[in-house]
Amino acid sequence: MRQGSPRISRREALVRGGGALAALAFFDSPLFAWGREGETTISFLDQPPAPPVAIPNLLDWQRLDSWIVPNERFFAVDHFGAASLDAQAFRLELGGHVAQPRSYGLDEVKALPRKEVAFALECSGNSGFDWFQGGIGNARWAGAPLALVLERAGILEQGIEVVFYGADAGEETVPYLSGLGKHIGDINLKMNFARSMSVAEAMDPSNLLCYEMNGAALPVANGFPLRLIAPRWYGIANVKWLTRIEVHDSRFLGPFMATRYVTVREESREGGSVWMRTGVGKSLLKSMTAKVTVKDGRHRVYGAAWGAPIARVEVKIDEGPWTAAEIDRGREHEFAWKFWHLDWSSPAPGEHQITSRAVDTAGNVQPAADDWRIAKKRTYWEANGQVTRRIRI
């Protein structure tokens, strides 16, 4: 199978039948055109500025033309630089509070039952800055079920937390404090990137020990030869270059859990307010207006929604009413983004504002910019507020 080609499970083939299967293959294809033949894209007035740091393959929403983002165009973010690992010598160590610690070679991981999931992976800082609007991509990820490996290891009763360590490592500055909290000095420690989740969260059947992306081996920038794919979580939890899993009997508070990826928000209480610090974790409901096109004088607004099971997407133009967009239901995957569009009849010449909001199946609505969850947030992580784009007709 060539790189980027979708895989269709045997179960899908049996359930859907030949004709439907052909349609499914077309709609799931990374070459499926998102738009109308012959239409012209109208550039937004609020184009993001050039990023101050180099981030490869940030998604250009106006150029997005496929449901699957090909590997060579998929964004990549790291903290300590990409790790270089030899697939032949690779080992995944599994230990801690388990009955049967063991080590897996890459071939042994691949010999386990294979599972595939379509998942829109988003960086938790995406949309936190005006220049960072493309830290997201939808791909087909394949690998072995994490839950199966943990079950075979036998998590002991005292095990409550599962920690995932990457091969990427760097120096972290740790403040050295006295017993009274006085800052005495700093210690520089070399440590591996690591994130954790509870045992119950780790046992989610959608989590993968992933070795394949869009039908090909993981690119080095995206975690070769093995990474964690946790489809309900922001990208920071999807540890790349995974080499070690440990089950702990206490909460793990590494820097990427306790200090570096923390959302700070003011919350009202009777008679005052408190400052809440919460760790960046699971993905939040979100949508984005991707592009506006025109064909034969007929305008159309396109976008995507993700982060939760999507019930509907609504679009507001200028100060008009919220109008339901049409969602592409040809690709019903729980963790993938959903494409949507709205036909815009006879827009008046001049500048316009376009805002979208997603609504999930539980009735939750993507918050507006003045919602307290957004307005009282003092960090750029988990920026899922409604985004307004400007355009001139």
C-alpha positions as CSV (number, residue, x, y, z in Angstrom):
1,M,0.0,0.0,0.0
2,R,1.5,3.4,-1.0
3,Q,2.2,6.0,1.7
4,G,-0.9,7.9,2.7
5,S,-3.4,5.3,1.5
6,P,-6.2,4.5,3.8
7,R,-6.8,1.0,5.2
8,I,-10.3,-0.4,5.4
9,S,-11.0,-3.1,7.9
10,R,-12.4,-6.5,7.0
11,R,-15.3,-5.7,9.3
12,E,-16.1,-2.5,7.3
13,A,-15.9,-4.5,4.1
14,L,-18.3,-7.2,5.3
15,V,-20.8,-4.7,6.8
16,R,-20.9,-2.1,4.1
17,G,-20.7,-4.4,1.0
18,G,-19.0,-3.8,-2.3
19,G,-20.7,-0.7,-3.7
20,A,-20.7,1.1,-0.3
21,L,-17.1,0.0,0.2
22,A,-16.1,1.7,-3.0
23,A,-17.8,4.9,-1.9
24,L,-16.2,4.7,1.5
25,A,-12.8,4.3,0.0
26,F,-13.4,7.4,-2.1
27,F,-14.7,9.6,0.7
28,D,-11.9,8.5,3.1
29,S,-9.2,9.0,0.5
30,P,-6.6,11.6,1.3
31,L,-7.1,12.7,-2.3
32,F,-10.8,13.5,-1.8
33,A,-11.3,17.1,-2.8
34,W,-12.7,19.4,-0.1
35,G,-14.6,21.9,-2.3
36,R,-16.2,22.5,-5.7
37,E,-14.4,22.1,-8.9
38,G,-13.5,25.5,-10.4
39,E,-14.1,27.5,-7.3
40,T,-11.8,30.3,-6.2
41,T,-10.6,30.8,-2.6
42,I,-10.9,34.4,-1.2
43,S,-8.0,35.3,1.0
44,F,-8.7,36.2,4.6
45,L,-7.8,39.7,5.8
46,D,-6.5,38.4,9.1
47,Q,-3.7,36.1,7.9
48,P,-1.5,34.8,10.8
49,P,1.9,36.5,11.1
50,A,5.1,34.6,10.6
51,P,5.9,32.4,13.6
52,P,8.8,33.6,15.8
53,V,10.0,30.0,16.0
54,A,10.3,27.4,13.3
55,I,7.5,24.8,13.4
56,P,7.5,22.4,10.5
57,N,4.3,22.0,8.4
58,L,1.9,24.2,10.3
59,L,-1.5,23.6,8.6
60,D,-2.5,26.3,6.2
61,W,-6.3,26.1,6.5
62,Q,-6.9,27.9,3.2
63,R,-4.8,25.2,1.4
64,L,-6.3,22.2,3.1
65,D,-7.7,20.0,0.5
66,S,-7.9,16.5,2.1
67,W,-9.5,14.9,5.1
68,I,-6.2,13.1,5.8
69,V,-3.1,15.3,6.2
70,P,-0.3,13.5,4.4
71,N,2.7,12.6,6.5
72,E,5.0,14.9,4.6
73,R,2.7,17.9,5.4
74,F,1.9,16.9,9.1
75,F,3.0,19.4,11.7
76,A,5.7,18.5,14.2
77,V,6.4,20.0,17.6
78,D,9.1,18.8,20.1
79,H,10.7,20.1,23.2
80,F,14.2,18.5,23.2
81,G,14.6,17.8,19.5
82,A,13.7,14.6,17.7
83,A,15.2,11.4,19.0
84,S,17.2,9.2,16.6
85,L,16.4,5.5,17.3
86,D,17.4,2.3,15.5
87,A,14.3,0.2,14.7
88,Q,16.4,-3.0,14.9
89,A,17.8,-2.3,18.3
90,F,14.6,-0.6,19.7
91,R,13.2,-1.9,23.0
92,L,10.1,-0.8,24.8
93,E,10.5,-1.4,28.5
94,L,7.4,-2.0,30.7
95,G,7.8,-2.1,34.5
96,G,7.0,-0.6,37.8
97,H,4.0,-2.0,39.8
98,V,3.2,-4.8,37.4
99,A,3.3,-8.6,38.0
100,Q,5.2,-9.3,34.8
101,P,7.7,-6.7,33.7
102,R,8.9,-7.2,30.2
103,S,10.6,-5.7,27.2
104,Y,9.3,-5.5,23.6
105,G,11.2,-5.2,20.4
106,L,9.5,-3.4,17.6
107,D,8.7,-6.6,15.8
108,E,7.1,-8.0,18.9
109,V,4.8,-4.9,19.2
110,K,3.9,-5.3,15.6
111,A,3.0,-9.0,16.2
112,L,0.3,-7.9,18.6
113,P,-3.3,-7.4,17.3
114,R,-3.3,-4.3,15.0
115,K,-5.8,-1.5,15.5
116,E,-6.3,1.6,13.5
117,V,-7.9,4.9,14.6
118,A,-8.5,8.2,12.7
119,F,-7.6,11.0,15.0
120,A,-7.2,14.8,14.7
121,L,-4.1,15.4,16.7
122,E,-4.0,19.0,18.0
123,C,-1.2,20.8,19.9
124,S,-2.6,22.2,23.2
125,G,-1.1,25.6,22.3
126,N,-2.9,25.8,19.0
127,S,-4.8,29.1,18.6
128,G,-3.1,30.4,21.8
129,F,-1.1,32.9,19.7
130,D,-2.2,34.7,16.6
131,W,0.6,33.1,14.6
132,F,-0.1,29.6,15.8
133,Q,-3.3,28.5,14.1
134,G,-2.2,25.4,12.3
135,G,-1.0,23.0,15.0
136,I,-3.4,20.3,14.1
137,G,-3.7,17.5,11.6
138,N,-6.0,14.5,11.0
139,A,-4.3,11.1,10.3
140,R,-4.9,7.4,10.4
141,W,-2.8,5.9,13.2
142,A,-2.2,2.2,13.6
143,G,-0.6,0.1,16.3
144,A,-1.1,-2.3,19.2
145,P,-3.8,-1.6,21.8
146,L,-2.1,-0.2,24.9
147,A,-4.7,-1.8,27.2
148,L,-3.7,-5.3,25.9
149,V,-0.1,-4.8,26.8
150,L,-1.0,-3.4,30.3
151,E,-3.4,-6.3,30.9
152,R,-0.7,-8.8,30.0
153,A,1.7,-7.1,32.4
154,G,-0.8,-7.4,35.2
155,I,-1.1,-4.0,37.0
156,L,-0.8,-4.5,40.8
157,E,-3.3,-3.2,43.2
158,Q,-1.2,-0.3,44.3
159,G,-0.6,0.9,40.8
160,I,-2.6,4.0,40.1
161,E,-0.6,6.0,37.5
162,V,0.9,5.0,34.1
163,V,4.0,7.1,33.0
164,F,5.2,7.2,29.4
165,Y,8.8,8.2,28.8
166,G,10.2,9.3,25.4
167,A,13.8,8.9,24.3
168,D,14.0,12.7,23.8
169,A,15.8,14.3,26.7
170,G,17.0,17.7,27.7
171,E,18.1,19.8,30.6
172,E,15.5,21.1,33.0
173,T,16.0,23.7,35.7
174,V,14.6,22.7,39.1
175,P,14.4,25.2,41.9
176,Y,16.0,24.0,45.2
177,L,13.9,25.1,48.1
178,S,14.4,25.0,51.9
179,G,11.8,23.3,54.1
180,L,10.2,26.8,54.6
181,G,10.0,27.3,50.8
182,K,12.9,29.7,50.6
183,H,14.7,29.6,47.2
184,I,18.2,28.5,47.8
185,G,19.3,27.9,44.2
186,D,18.6,26.0,41.1
187,I,19.6,22.5,40.0
188,N,20.0,21.6,36.3
189,L,19.0,18.0,35.6
190,K,18.9,16.1,32.3
191,M,15.6,14.3,32.1
192,N,13.5,12.5,29.5
193,F,10.3,13.9,28.2
194,A,7.5,12.1,30.2
195,R,3.7,12.4,30.6
196,S,1.3,10.3,32.6
197,M,-2.4,9.4,33.0
198,S,-4.3,7.3,35.5
199,V,-4.6,3.6,35.1
200,A,-8.3,3.9,34.1
201,E,-7.4,6.5,31.4
202,A,-4.5,4.4,30.1
203,M,-6.8,1.4,29.8
204,D,-9.0,3.3,27.3
205,P,-9.4,0.9,24.3
206,S,-8.7,3.6,21.8
207,N,-5.1,4.2,23.1
208,L,-2.4,2.8,20.8
209,L,1.2,1.9,20.9
210,C,1.5,3.4,17.4
211,Y,4.1,2.5,14.8
212,E,2.2,3.5,11.6
213,M,0.8,6.8,10.3
214,N,-1.4,6.9,7.1
215,G,-0.3,3.4,6.0
216,A,3.5,4.0,6.4
217,A,6.0,3.9,9.2
218,L,5.9,6.9,11.5
219,P,8.1,9.7,10.3
220,V,11.0,10.5,12.6
221,A,9.5,13.9,13.4
222,N,6.2,12.3,14.5
223,G,7.7,9.7,16.8
224,F,9.5,6.9,14.9
225,P,9.6,4.0,15.6
226,L,6.9,4.0,18.3
227,R,4.7,6.6,20.0
228,L,1.6,6.8,22.2
229,I,-1.6,7.8,20.4
230,A,-4.3,8.7,23.0
231,P,-7.2,10.0,20.8
232,R,-9.1,11.8,23.6
233,W,-6.0,13.9,24.5
234,Y,-4.1,17.0,23.3
235,G,-0.9,16.3,21.5
236,I,1.3,16.8,24.6
237,A,0.0,13.6,26.1
238,N,0.7,11.6,22.9
239,V,4.4,10.8,23.8
240,K,6.7,10.4,20.9
241,W,9.8,8.2,20.6
242,L,8.3,6.0,23.3
243,T,10.8,3.7,25.0
244,R,9.5,3.1,28.6
245,I,6.2,2.7,30.4
246,E,6.1,2.5,34.2
247,V,3.2,2.0,36.5
248,H,3.5,4.1,39.7
249,D,1.8,4.0,43.1
250,S,1.6,7.8,43.3
251,R,0.8,10.7,41.1
252,F,3.6,11.7,38.6
253,L,4.5,15.4,38.7
254,G,7.2,15.8,36.0
255,P,7.7,19.3,34.6
256,F,5.4,18.6,31.6
257,M,2.6,17.7,34.0
258,A,3.0,20.0,37.0
259,T,4.6,23.3,35.7
260,R,5.1,23.5,31.9
261,Y,1.6,22.6,30.8
262,V,-0.8,24.1,33.3
263,T,-3.8,26.3,32.6
264,V,-4.3,29.1,35.0
265,R,-7.8,30.5,35.3
266,E,-9.6,32.9,37.7
267,E,-12.9,31.4,39.0
268,S,-15.5,33.4,41.0
269,R,-16.5,32.3,44.5
270,E,-18.9,33.9,46.9
271,G,-17.2,37.0,48.2
272,G,-14.2,36.8,45.9
273,S,-12.3,34.6,43.5
274,V,-9.7,31.9,43.4
275,W,-7.0,31.1,40.9
276,M,-7.2,27.5,39.6
277,R,-4.3,25.7,38.1
278,T,-5.3,22.6,36.1
279,G,-3.1,20.3,34.0
280,V,-3.5,20.3,30.2
281,G,-5.1,17.0,29.4
282,K,-8.0,16.0,27.2
283,S,-9.0,17.7,24.0
284,L,-11.7,20.4,24.1
285,L,-14.6,21.1,21.7
286,K,-13.5,23.4,18.9
287,S,-14.2,24.5,15.3
288,M,-12.4,26.6,12.7
289,T,-13.5,28.5,9.6
290,A,-11.0,27.3,7.1
291,K,-11.8,29.1,3.8
292,V,-14.3,31.0,1.8
293,T,-14.7,30.3,-1.9
294,V,-16.7,31.6,-4.8
295,K,-17.9,29.8,-8.0
296,D,-20.2,31.5,-10.5
297,G,-21.0,34.1,-8.0
298,R,-22.0,31.6,-5.3
299,H,-20.0,31.8,-2.1
300,R,-19.4,29.0,0.4
301,V,-17.8,28.9,3.8
302,Y,-15.8,25.8,4.7
303,G,-14.5,24.6,8.1
304,A,-13.7,21.8,10.5
305,A,-14.8,20.7,14.0
306,W,-13.2,18.3,16.4
307,G,-12.4,17.6,20.1
308,A,-15.7,15.9,21.0
309,P,-18.6,14.0,19.2
310,I,-20.0,16.7,17.0
311,A,-23.8,17.2,16.9
312,R,-23.8,20.3,14.8
313,V,-21.8,23.4,13.7
314,E,-23.3,26.9,13.5
315,V,-22.0,29.9,11.6
316,K,-22.6,33.6,12.2
317,I,-21.8,36.2,9.6
318,D,-21.4,39.7,11.0
319,E,-24.1,40.3,13.5
320,G,-26.6,37.9,11.8
321,P,-28.2,34.8,13.4
322,W,-26.4,31.5,14.0
323,T,-27.1,29.3,11.0
324,A,-26.6,25.5,10.9
325,A,-23.8,24.4,8.6
326,E,-24.0,21.1,6.6
327,I,-21.6,18.5,8.1
328,D,-19.9,16.0,5.9
329,R,-21.3,12.7,7.4
330,G,-19.4,10.5,4.9
331,R,-16.6,10.1,7.4
332,E,-18.0,9.1,10.8
333,H,-15.0,8.6,12.9
334,E,-15.2,9.3,16.6
335,F,-11.9,11.1,17.0
336,A,-11.3,12.6,13.6
337,W,-12.3,16.1,12.6
338,K,-15.5,16.7,10.7
339,F,-15.6,19.0,7.7
340,W,-18.6,21.3,7.3
341,H,-19.7,24.0,4.9
342,L,-22.3,26.8,4.6
343,D,-23.6,28.3,1.4
344,W,-23.6,32.1,1.7
345,S,-26.2,33.6,-0.5
346,S,-25.6,37.1,-2.0
347,P,-23.1,38.6,0.4
348,A,-23.0,42.4,0.2
349,P,-19.7,43.9,-1.1
350,G,-17.3,45.0,1.6
351,E,-15.7,43.5,4.7
352,H,-17.4,40.7,6.7
353,Q,-16.8,38.7,9.9
354,I,-17.3,35.0,10.0
355,T,-17.5,33.0,13.3
356,S,-18.2,29.4,13.8
357,R,-19.1,27.3,16.9
358,A,-19.4,23.6,17.4
359,V,-22.0,21.9,19.6
360,D,-21.3,18.4,20.8
361,T,-23.8,15.5,21.4
362,A,-24.0,16.4,25.1
363,G,-25.2,19.9,24.2
364,N,-22.0,21.7,25.1
365,V,-21.3,24.7,23.0
366,Q,-17.8,26.0,22.0
367,P,-17.4,29.1,24.2
368,A,-17.3,32.6,22.9
369,A,-14.3,34.9,23.5
370,D,-16.1,36.7,26.3
371,D,-17.1,33.4,28.1
372,W,-15.5,33.3,31.5
373,R,-13.7,30.1,30.6
374,I,-11.8,32.0,27.9
375,A,-11.9,35.6,29.3
376,K,-10.5,34.6,32.7
377,K,-7.8,32.3,31.4
378,R,-4.3,33.6,31.8
379,T,-2.4,31.0,29.9
380,Y,-2.5,30.2,26.2
381,W,-3.0,26.4,26.5
382,E,-6.4,24.9,25.6
383,A,-7.5,27.8,23.6
384,N,-10.9,26.6,22.3
385,G,-12.8,29.8,22.1
386,Q,-14.8,30.7,19.0
387,V,-12.6,32.1,16.2
388,T,-13.7,35.0,14.0
389,R,-12.2,35.4,10.6
390,R,-12.4,38.6,8.4
391,I,-12.9,38.7,4.7
392,R,-13.7,41.2,2.0
393,I,-16.2,40.4,-0.8
